[in-house]
Every structure is written in structure tokens, then in C-alpha cells.
Amino acid sequence: MRCAVVGAGAWGTALAKLLASNGHDVALWAREPDVVAAVNESHENRRFLPGVCLPDNVRATGQMRDALRDAEVIVYAAPSHALRAIAESGAAVVPPASVLVVASKGIERGSLAIMSDVVGEAIAGHPVVALSGPSFASEVATGHPTAVVAASRDAVAAEHVQRVLSSDVFRVYTHDDVVGVELGGALKNVMAVATGIAEGLELGFNSRAALITRGLAEMTRLGVVLGASPATFAGLAGLGDLVLTCTGALSRNRAVGLEIGRGRTLAQATEGKDTVAEGVLNTISARALAEREGVDMPIVLAVHRILFEGQPPRLAISELMTRELRAEQD
């Protein structure tokens, strides 16, 4: 079938390659003219995914109308802060029967909406499927075995996306807990910044294990208040993605935290990078969402103080360790 991928960062490009390798014709929309030229002329996204050869049936374009024409499945892989504007810019030319797949991970600032709701509001009348799980783009692009989740309130749409994306190296499970799957994908980035900071401070493996485990508790606590199932956070989009992003050397969010833990400022840690560390912006949204819902999220608050309020990282960790003693389970 004909598919479109909107957003030609590393993740969007990896998904375009996956779809093309599965036999689909893929139009890849990119904002950057150099990306369009490189993909079409040399079959490589040199800016965001260098060294990966793209199949001939991936064609890049900078025109949204051209990208979406006749697309049966449209994958949105834009950064979370730009997703609404990008989705709205092409809403009028989305084919009537298209299934929309949201591969962006985050919580929108201001509205505090999850990404599938952002796309659903921007483009009404289409089934929306959220794609999440432990998946570094470069590993997906080079064929490393990967398992993810396609979550939707529309079971038929989720199963359709499952069939379109699945291959012998990319396994897709379906799910109906959209809120849990999306919150897992967004909040794990904040926890990865936290574990990166602890690693930068050379606090050891005990600290990292504690942050991952208590981070999962925070994610689950907020998710349950918002209607998610706690079991979702024990799955691929929760624990799976959390462990990968907090420990993997390819994690941008962990890398930003690592630099801050070593004494660099946020501006210094992110300077000159084409790719977005979603955990930085999502720290603001996660803090606002926790406050709105009255949910205790001490790790999120600590990361916010470090990134945006000038608190020294070592002091923030100390405050986490000296909070009032309590039982582990709520």
C-alpha cells in the first residue's frame, strides 16, 4: 500500500525504511531541503540517520500535499512540541480513509494532551493509533530485533497497523490502553534525564536502579489517576522503554542528563544538536500534569529544579534521599 511518514528525523526515517522494506511505497515528508535532496539523490538521510541506506521505494518531499496523496497509513514522527502545527498544516489533504499512526512521544505543553489526542484534534474523523515501546531508531533501521506496541481505542485500526509494520525483525503488539502507552513513552524520557544526571555525578549502579524503579512508580501513579491500567506500565511501553532509555548509550535524554551531572548547563548540554531530547520539554509538561492531578512525582520535580530552577544536581539528589520515610507501595 501507499504510506506516508511525516517527520524525517532519525525515528521517522527508520520507520520509513521499515515500511519500505515491508513492500510499501513510502513518501517521507521533511522540513529540511537538504534531507529531501539527500534521500532522493543518495538514498540516505545524512543529517539525522547517517550511514543507513534507504530502499528505492522511499521518496522524500517537502510538500505536505505530495506526501499525503493517496496515503492509506500516515505515520506522524515529528517532535512533540511541533506535532500539532505540522498535523494541522496537512489536515485538509489527509485522504478520507487514512489511518493515522502517532510515533511521537510526549505531553503537549499548555494543553497537557497526549500525542494521539493532539493528532486526533488536528485531524478529525480518522482512527488514531499510538506507536510506542523500546526502540532506538538506529537499531530499527539496521534490523535489530525490536518489539513495540500499537495502541488504539479502535481495535481494527490497531490490528491494521500491526500488520503493516510487523516484520521478521519488528514485532508489534496491540493494546487498548492508549493513555498508559503514551504516558509511558513520554515520562520515561524525564526519568532518563534523571538517571543520566546520577551517572554524571558518578553515583553508581545502586542509584540508577533506584531511580528507574521509583521512576516507574511515579509513572504508574500518574497514569492510574488519568485512567490507565497499572499493568500497562509493566509492559513494553512502560518498563521496557524506561529501561532502554535510562541505560542505553544511544539515549539522547540520558546523554543530556549525563552532561548536566558533569557540570554543564542545560544550554551547553543541548547546544548544536539537530536532534531533540524530548525529556527536557516533557519535564515541564509532566510537572504541570502532576500538579493539575495532585499526584506526587518527586523525581520529576527534582529534574525540573535542576533543569529550570538552577538547583545543583547533587543537592537535588540529596533532597530525594532525605524525603519523609514511607512504605514502598502506595
N, C-alpha and C positions, 0 to 999 in steps of 0.2 A: 504494500500500500504506500501512499504518499504521506510522509510525516514532515513536520516542521519542528525545529528546535530554536527557541527564541532566547538568545544569550549565548555568546561564543567564548565564554571563559573556559577554564580547564574542564569544569564539570559538564557544561553544555556540549563542548566539543567531544568529550568522552562518550556522552550519550548519543551524539550524532553518529560517531563511529560504531557504537554498539548496534544502533538501529540499522545502519547501512550494512553491517556485517550479517545482520539477520535477513537481508534481502530487500529492505525497504528503500525507496528513493527518499532522500533527506535534503530539505532546504534548511540551511543554517543561517539564521539572522544574526548579524554582527553590527554593532555601532561603529566599530573602528575600520576605516577603509583599508588599512594595512593587513588586517586579519582577513577581510574579504579577498583581497588580492592574493595573499599567501595561500589560502585554502584552495582557491580556484586555479592558481598557476603552479603551485608546487605540492598541493595536497598535504599541507602541514600548517598548523596554527603555531607559528614560531613565537608569537608573543605569549600565549597562555599555556600551550601544551607542546613545547618543542620536542623534536625527536620522534614524534608519533606520526606515522604515515596514515592518511585518511583514504578510505576507498573512493573510487571514481564516482560512486553514486551519492557522495556528499557534495552539495553545491552551496556555496556561500552567497549571500546577498545582503546589501544594506537597505533594501526596500521591504518594508513590512508586508505590503500587499503581495509582492512577488513571493515572499517566504510562505505566507499562509494560503496561497491559492490552492484550492482542492485538497488541502491537508485533512486527513481523517483523524490523525492524532497530532496534537500540538503540545510540545513539552516546553514549559517555561523554566528557564535556568538562570534568570537574571539575579543580581544581588538583591537581597531583601529590601533594602532602602529604595531601590529603583523599580521594584516589581510592579507596583500599581500604575505608575506613569507609563511604563512600557506596555503593560497589558491594555490599558485604555487606548494607547496610540494605535493599536491594531484591532480594537473591538469591532469596528464597523465592517471589517473584511474577514472575520472568522467565519468559515463555512458553517452552514446550519447544523450539519450532523457531526461536527468535530467533537472528539473527547479531549478534554484539557487535562494535562498532567503537570503538576506543580513540583518541580525538583528543587526549588529554592527553599532554604531553611531559615526561619526567623520569626520574629514577632514585630509587627509594624509599629514604629514609633507613633505616638498620638492616639491612633485608634486601638492599639494593642491587639490587633487582629492577627490570627494565624494566616499563613500564606495562601492556603486554599480558599479561605474566605475573601482575601484580597482579590484573587483572580475571579472568584465567583461573583463578587460585587462589580468588578470591572467589566465582566463579560457574562451577562445573564443568559439563562436558558440552556446551559450546557452541563453535562455531568463533569465533575471535577474529581481528580484522583491525586492524592498526595504521595510522592515517592520519597522514601527516607530509609536510612539504615547505614551500617558501617561501610563506607565506600570512598576511598581516596580516588580521585579522578584518574591519576596516572596509572594506578593499578588496574582500574576498569579498562582503560584504554589499551593496556598491554596484555589483557586477557587473563589476569589473575582471578581465580575463583572468588566470587562475591555473592552475598545474599542480602537482599533488601526487602522492603515491604511496600506494597501499593495499597493505600487506604482510601476508602470512599464510602459514603452513605449509599451509593449506588453499586450494588454488588456486581451487576452485569458489567458496568464500566471498569471496575477494579479487575475483574477477570479478563476483560478485553486487553487492558494494559499489561496484565501479567503475561498473556500470550504474545503480545507484540514485542516485549522487551526480553523475555526469557531466552536463554541460550544454554549451551553446554558449559559455559563458564559464568553465567549471570543468572542466578536463581531468584525469582520473585515470588514472595508470599503475599496473599491478600489479607486484608484486615478491614474491620468496620469502625475501629476507634480512631477517627480522624484527629480528634483533639489530642489524644495521648501520643499518637505517632508524630504529630507535628511539634508538640511541646518537647518531646524527647529530642528531636532533631535541632530545635532552637536552643534549648537550655544547656545541652551538652557542650556547646561552644563556650559558654560562660565558664563552665567547670574546667574546660581545657585551659583557659587563660589562668585560672586559679592554680591548676597543677603545674603549669609552666612556670608561674611565679615561684612556687615552692621549690621547683627543681633549680631555678636560677639562684635561689637562696641557699642551695645545697643542703636542703633539709632531709634528704634521704627517701628511701622507698616506703618507710612506715607512713610518712606524711602524705605521700602520694596516694597510698592505699586508703588512708583515712578520708582524704578529700574526695576521691572517687566514690567511696561508699556513702559518705554523708551527702555528697552532691546528688547521688541517686535518690536519697531520702527526700531532699528538698524538691527535686523534680517531680517525684511521685506525689508529694504533699500538695503542690500547686495543681498538678493535673487532676487529682481526685476532686478538689474543690470546684474545678471547672468542668467536671462531668466525665473525666476519663477513667478508664479501668486501671487499677494499680498493676494488674498483670501485664499491661502493655509495656510498662517501664522495665520489666524483666526480660523483654524481647529484643529483637534486632534494632528497633528504632530507639530503644531506651538504653539498656545496659550495653548492648553490642556497639552502638555508635559512641557511647560515652567512653568505653574502654579504648576504642580505637583512637578517638580524638585526643584523649588525655595522655596516651602513651606513645603514639606513633610519631616517628621522626618527620613524616610528611605533613603533620598537622600545622596549619598556619596559625591557629589560635594558641596552641601550645607554644609555638615559636615566639609569638608576641609576648606571652607571659614570661617566657624564659629570659628575653631581653630585659623586661622590666624588673624581674627578680635580680638581674645582674647589675641593676643601677641605671638603666637607660629610662628616659621619659617615654610616654606613650607616643609623642610626636616623633622621637628618634627611632622607636621600635617599628613604626609603620612608614617611615619616610621612604619615598622612592619605590614603593611596591605597587605593581599593577593589580595584584590580586587583593581581595578583601578578606580581612579576618572578621567574620560575622560576629564573633563573640564580643567584640568591642562595642558595637552598636547595640547588640542584643542585651548587654548588661544594663543599659538604660531602660530598655523596654521591660526586661524581666523584673527589675526593681520596681518599676511603676505598676506592673501587673500584680506583683506580690503585695504591694501596698494597697492597691484597689481591692484585692480579695481578702486582705487581712491575714496573709499567710507568712509564717516565719521562714525566711530564707537567708540565714546568716552568711553563707558563703557568697551569695550574690551581692549582698550588701557590702561585704569586705572587698570584693573585686571592684565594686563601684567606687568605694572610698579611695582605693589605690589608683584607679584609672582617672577619676574625675574630680576628686576632692583633695588630692595631694598627700594622702596618708602614706607614710613609709611602709613598704610591704612587710617588713619584719614585725612592725607594731600591729599591723592588721592580723597577721597570723597569731601573734601573742594574744590578741583580744578574742580570737576564735577559741583558743585553748583555755582561756580563763572565764568563759561564759558560765552562767549558773549551771550546776550539775543537774542531770536529769536522766530519766530512763531512755534507753535507745529507741524503743518503739513508742510511737505516739499513742 
